[in-house]
């Protein structure tokens, strides 16, 4: 099944802080079967390192508007300082408590990006006790100002029924508002909802169009889901060549589902020449990232490789592991 962005990505693929963390929920696949389409969100724990500080690579989980405002040579007299305050939270050594205090100060002054981030903190209980009511309040405040990421996160809340009654219609409305504002996670989630008939009749063609819009903007989960539609011929003409091309793009960005499927294509010689060494490398890279859905393929491929080929494939997998995104943590909610 295809994935969606949840994190504050449900469909479960990425959120601002972590709720629309740009990304995807990796749905379990049957043993020995390559994963299919996924949502953009997934349930995640508060993204803390052992030291309790925000990792440097979590910068993307926050609303990017807070950084440009801080760096502007001629900052707005009102929003400039707010942007700076929010940006401080992203600096190395700052704790989630620092983040919450700075976001709250800016949020109370009406700064939408800070309201989104504060809502995400409450949503996940990061630096503060989890409080769905507070999360809903701040996300709604930001959405009322037109924040696309706020709408994406609200869509995830209604899609999952977190702190509110589950309502696919409300989720669709918020995802549409966010997608119209250019939020890729919302596009992926709209595609997933159309793909699976959540709050709307199943419409693979509509799903393909939403996935395509996000995929062309570079979203790995969207690329993975679009590739899966091409592979199966659902919602658009079946095309192995295009499926391979989109899986390759998503895999290069670190999407583990796409890496497993790309490996499967190399293993079977579908849409490309058979290459068990490449297949093993891509699938192992996904496994090293925490996605073990291709484990049975690895066992099968090992018998086809010489000791030298196996060593080369493992070396390549470790190289791939250090590139792109880790799909296991792909979240689409707050990006």
C-alpha positions as CSV (number, residue, x, y, z in Angstrom):
1,X,0.0,0.0,0.0
2,X,1.2,3.5,-0.7
3,X,2.2,5.8,2.1
4,X,1.1,9.1,3.3
5,X,2.8,12.0,5.1
6,X,2.1,12.4,8.6
7,X,4.5,13.7,10.8
8,X,2.7,16.3,11.1
9,X,2.6,14.4,8.1
10,X,-0.4,11.7,8.0
11,X,-0.7,10.1,5.3
12,X,1.1,9.3,7.1
13,X,4.7,10.8,5.3
14,X,6.5,14.8,7.5
15,X,5.4,18.2,10.5
16,X,6.9,21.5,11.3
17,X,8.6,20.6,14.4
18,X,8.0,17.1,14.0
19,X,4.4,17.3,13.1
20,X,4.5,17.9,9.5
21,X,7.9,16.8,9.6
22,X,8.3,16.3,6.0
23,X,8.0,12.7,5.4
24,X,5.9,9.4,5.4
25,X,4.4,6.7,7.4
26,X,5.9,3.4,6.4
27,X,3.1,0.9,6.5
28,X,4.1,-2.7,7.2
29,X,4.1,-5.0,4.2
30,X,3.4,-8.7,4.0
31,X,6.5,-10.8,4.5
32,X,8.5,-11.2,1.3
33,X,6.5,-8.4,-0.5
34,X,7.9,-5.1,-1.5
35,X,6.1,-2.1,0.2
36,X,3.6,-0.1,-1.8
37,X,2.2,3.4,-1.4
38,X,2.4,5.2,1.9
39,X,1.0,8.3,3.7
40,X,3.1,11.3,4.6
41,X,2.9,11.0,8.3
42,X,3.9,8.6,11.0
43,X,3.7,8.5,14.7
44,X,7.0,9.7,16.1
45,X,8.5,10.3,19.5
46,X,9.9,13.7,20.4
47,X,13.0,14.1,18.3
48,X,15.6,14.4,21.0
49,X,19.3,13.3,21.0
50,X,20.8,11.7,24.1
51,X,21.9,15.2,25.3
52,X,18.4,16.5,25.1
53,X,19.3,19.0,22.4
54,X,17.7,19.3,19.0
55,X,19.9,17.6,16.4
56,X,21.3,19.9,13.7
57,X,19.4,18.0,10.9
58,X,16.1,18.8,12.6
59,X,16.2,22.4,11.3
60,X,14.0,21.4,8.5
61,X,11.3,20.3,10.9
62,X,10.7,23.9,11.9
63,X,8.9,26.5,9.8
64,X,11.6,27.8,7.5
65,X,10.0,31.3,7.6
66,X,11.5,31.9,11.0
67,X,15.0,31.7,9.6
68,X,14.7,34.2,6.6
69,X,13.1,36.7,8.9
70,X,16.0,36.6,11.3
71,X,18.6,36.9,8.5
72,X,16.8,39.7,6.7
73,X,19.0,42.8,6.3
74,X,16.0,45.1,6.9
75,X,13.8,43.0,9.2
76,X,10.2,44.1,9.9
77,X,10.2,46.0,13.2
78,X,7.6,43.6,14.5
79,X,8.3,40.3,12.9
80,X,12.0,40.6,12.6
81,X,12.6,40.1,16.3
82,X,10.1,37.3,16.4
83,X,11.9,35.6,13.6
84,X,15.2,35.9,15.4
85,X,13.8,34.5,18.6
86,X,12.4,31.5,16.7
87,X,15.7,31.0,14.9
88,X,17.6,30.9,18.1
89,X,15.9,27.7,18.9
90,X,17.4,26.0,15.9
91,X,21.0,26.8,17.0
92,X,23.3,24.0,18.3
93,X,23.1,23.7,22.0
94,X,19.6,25.0,22.5
95,X,17.1,22.8,24.3
96,X,13.5,22.1,23.7
97,X,12.7,24.2,26.7
98,X,14.4,27.1,25.0
99,X,12.4,26.4,21.9
100,X,9.1,26.3,23.7
101,X,9.8,29.6,25.5
102,X,10.9,31.4,22.4
103,X,8.1,30.1,20.2
104,X,5.5,30.9,22.9
105,X,6.7,34.5,23.1
106,X,6.5,34.9,19.4
107,X,3.2,33.0,19.1
108,X,1.5,35.2,21.7
109,X,2.4,38.2,19.5
110,X,0.6,36.6,16.6
111,X,3.6,35.2,14.6
112,X,2.1,32.3,12.6
113,X,5.3,30.2,12.1
114,X,6.0,30.3,15.8
115,X,2.4,29.3,16.5
116,X,2.8,26.3,14.2
117,X,6.0,25.2,15.9
118,X,4.5,25.7,19.4
119,X,1.5,23.7,18.3
120,X,3.8,20.9,17.2
121,X,5.7,21.0,20.5
122,X,2.4,20.5,22.4
123,X,1.3,17.9,20.0
124,X,4.4,15.7,20.6
125,X,5.1,16.7,24.2
126,X,8.5,18.2,23.3
127,X,9.8,20.5,26.0
128,X,6.3,20.7,27.5
129,X,3.5,18.3,28.6
130,X,1.6,16.9,25.7
131,X,-1.6,18.9,25.3
132,X,-3.8,18.3,22.2
133,X,-6.1,21.2,23.2
134,X,-3.2,23.6,23.2
135,X,-1.9,22.1,19.9
136,X,-5.3,22.6,18.3
137,X,-5.5,26.2,19.6
138,X,-2.1,27.3,18.2
139,X,-2.4,25.4,14.9
140,X,-5.9,26.9,14.4
141,X,-4.5,30.4,15.2
142,X,-1.8,30.0,12.6
143,X,-4.3,28.5,10.0
144,X,-6.6,31.4,10.5
145,X,-3.7,33.5,9.2
146,X,-3.3,31.4,6.2
147,X,-0.4,29.2,7.3
148,X,-0.2,26.2,4.9
149,X,1.8,24.1,7.4
150,X,-0.8,24.8,10.1
151,X,-3.4,23.5,7.8
152,X,-1.4,20.4,7.1
153,X,-1.0,19.6,10.8
154,X,-4.6,20.2,11.4
155,X,-5.4,17.9,8.6
156,X,-3.3,15.2,10.3
157,X,-5.1,15.8,13.6
158,X,-8.5,15.2,12.0
159,X,-7.2,12.3,9.9
160,X,-5.9,10.5,13.0
161,X,-8.5,11.8,15.5
162,X,-5.9,13.3,17.8
163,X,-7.6,15.5,20.3
164,X,-10.5,15.9,18.0
165,X,-13.2,13.5,16.6
166,X,-11.8,11.8,13.5
167,X,-13.2,13.6,10.5
168,X,-11.9,12.8,7.0
169,X,-13.9,15.7,5.5
170,X,-12.2,18.2,7.8
171,X,-8.9,16.5,7.1
172,X,-9.4,16.9,3.3
173,X,-10.4,20.5,3.7
174,X,-7.2,21.4,5.6
175,X,-5.0,19.4,3.3
176,X,-6.5,21.1,0.3
177,X,-5.9,24.5,1.8
178,X,-2.3,23.6,2.6
179,X,-1.8,22.0,-0.9
180,X,-3.1,25.2,-2.6
181,X,-0.5,27.0,-0.6
182,X,2.2,24.8,-1.9
183,X,2.8,22.4,1.0
184,X,4.1,19.1,-0.5
185,X,3.2,17.0,2.6
186,X,-0.4,18.0,2.1
187,X,-0.3,17.1,-1.5
188,X,1.0,13.6,-0.7
189,X,-1.7,13.2,2.0
190,X,-4.4,14.3,-0.5
191,X,-3.1,11.8,-2.9
192,X,-3.2,9.1,-0.3
193,X,-6.7,9.9,0.8
194,X,-7.9,9.7,-2.9
195,X,-5.8,6.6,-3.3
196,X,-7.5,4.8,-0.4
197,X,-11.0,6.3,-0.5
198,X,-10.7,8.2,2.9
199,X,-13.5,10.7,3.0
200,X,-13.9,10.5,-0.8
201,X,-14.4,7.8,-3.4
202,X,-11.3,5.9,-4.5
203,X,-9.8,7.9,-7.3
204,X,-6.3,6.7,-8.4
205,X,-6.2,9.3,-11.2
206,X,-6.7,12.1,-8.7
207,X,-4.2,10.5,-6.4
208,X,-1.6,10.3,-9.2
209,X,-2.1,14.0,-10.0
210,X,-1.5,15.0,-6.3
211,X,1.5,12.7,-6.1
212,X,2.9,14.1,-9.3
213,X,2.7,17.7,-8.1
214,X,4.6,16.9,-5.0
215,X,7.0,14.6,-6.8
216,X,7.9,17.3,-9.3
217,X,8.7,19.6,-6.3
218,X,11.2,16.9,-5.1
219,X,9.2,15.2,-2.4
220,X,10.7,11.6,-2.0
221,X,7.5,10.1,-0.6
222,X,5.4,11.5,-3.5
223,X,8.0,10.2,-6.0
224,X,7.8,6.7,-4.3
225,X,4.0,6.7,-4.5
226,X,3.8,8.0,-8.1
227,X,6.3,5.3,-9.1
228,X,4.1,2.7,-7.4
229,X,1.1,3.8,-9.5
230,X,3.1,3.6,-12.7
231,X,4.3,0.1,-11.7
232,X,0.8,-1.1,-11.1
233,X,-0.9,0.9,-13.8
234,X,-3.4,2.4,-11.4
235,X,-4.8,5.9,-12.2
236,X,-2.4,6.2,-15.2
237,X,-1.0,4.0,-18.0
238,X,1.3,1.2,-16.7
239,X,4.9,2.2,-17.4
240,X,7.8,0.3,-16.0
241,X,10.4,2.8,-17.3
242,X,8.7,5.7,-15.5
243,X,8.2,3.6,-12.4
244,X,11.9,2.8,-12.3
245,X,12.8,6.5,-12.9
246,X,10.7,7.8,-10.0
247,X,11.8,5.0,-7.6
248,X,15.3,5.9,-8.5
249,X,14.8,9.6,-7.6
250,X,13.0,8.7,-4.3
251,X,15.7,6.2,-3.4
252,X,18.5,8.6,-4.1
253,X,16.8,10.9,-1.5
254,X,16.7,8.2,1.0
255,X,13.2,6.9,0.9
256,X,13.5,3.4,2.2
257,X,10.4,2.1,0.6
258,X,11.7,3.2,-2.8
259,X,15.1,1.7,-2.1
260,X,13.5,-1.7,-1.5
261,X,11.4,-1.5,-4.6
262,X,14.3,-0.3,-6.7
263,X,16.3,-3.3,-5.4
264,X,13.4,-5.5,-6.2
265,X,13.4,-4.3,-9.8
266,X,17.2,-4.9,-10.1
267,X,16.7,-8.4,-8.5
268,X,13.9,-9.4,-11.0
269,X,15.3,-7.5,-14.0
270,X,12.0,-5.6,-14.4
271,X,12.5,-2.2,-16.2
272,X,16.3,-2.7,-16.1
273,X,18.9,-5.4,-16.4
274,X,19.2,-7.9,-13.6
275,X,21.8,-6.8,-11.1
276,X,21.8,-8.8,-7.8
277,X,24.7,-6.8,-6.4
278,X,22.9,-3.5,-7.0
279,X,19.7,-5.0,-5.7
280,X,21.4,-6.2,-2.5
281,X,23.0,-2.7,-1.9
282,X,19.7,-0.8,-2.2
283,X,17.7,-3.2,-0.1
284,X,20.4,-3.4,2.6
285,X,20.7,0.4,2.7
286,X,17.0,0.5,3.6
287,X,17.5,-2.2,6.2
288,X,20.4,-0.3,7.8
289,X,18.0,2.7,8.0
290,X,15.6,0.7,10.0
291,X,13.2,-0.6,7.3
292,X,13.5,-4.4,7.3
293,X,10.6,-5.1,4.8
294,X,13.1,-6.4,2.3
295,X,14.9,-8.8,4.6
296,X,13.7,-11.9,2.7
297,X,15.1,-10.5,-0.5
298,X,18.5,-10.0,1.1
299,X,18.6,-13.7,2.1
300,X,17.7,-14.8,-1.4
301,X,20.3,-12.4,-3.0
302,X,23.1,-13.5,-0.8
303,X,23.2,-16.9,-2.5
304,X,23.6,-15.3,-5.9
305,X,26.6,-13.2,-4.9
306,X,30.3,-14.1,-4.7
307,X,32.1,-13.1,-1.5
308,X,33.7,-10.2,-3.4
309,X,30.4,-9.0,-4.8
310,X,28.7,-9.3,-1.4
311,X,31.5,-7.2,0.2
312,X,31.2,-4.5,-2.5
313,X,27.4,-4.4,-2.1
314,X,27.7,-4.0,1.7
315,X,30.2,-1.2,1.2
316,X,27.8,0.5,-1.3
317,X,24.9,0.1,1.1
318,X,26.9,1.9,3.9
319,X,27.7,4.7,1.5
320,X,24.0,5.0,0.6
321,X,23.1,5.0,4.2
322,X,24.9,8.3,4.7
323,X,23.1,10.0,1.9
324,X,19.6,11.4,1.5
325,X,16.8,11.3,4.1
326,X,16.1,8.4,6.4
327,X,12.7,7.3,5.3
328,X,12.1,5.5,8.6
329,X,11.7,9.0,10.1
330,X,9.9,10.6,7.1
331,X,7.1,12.6,8.5
332,X,4.8,14.8,6.5
333,X,3.1,16.9,9.1
334,X,5.2,19.8,9.9
335,X,8.3,19.5,7.8
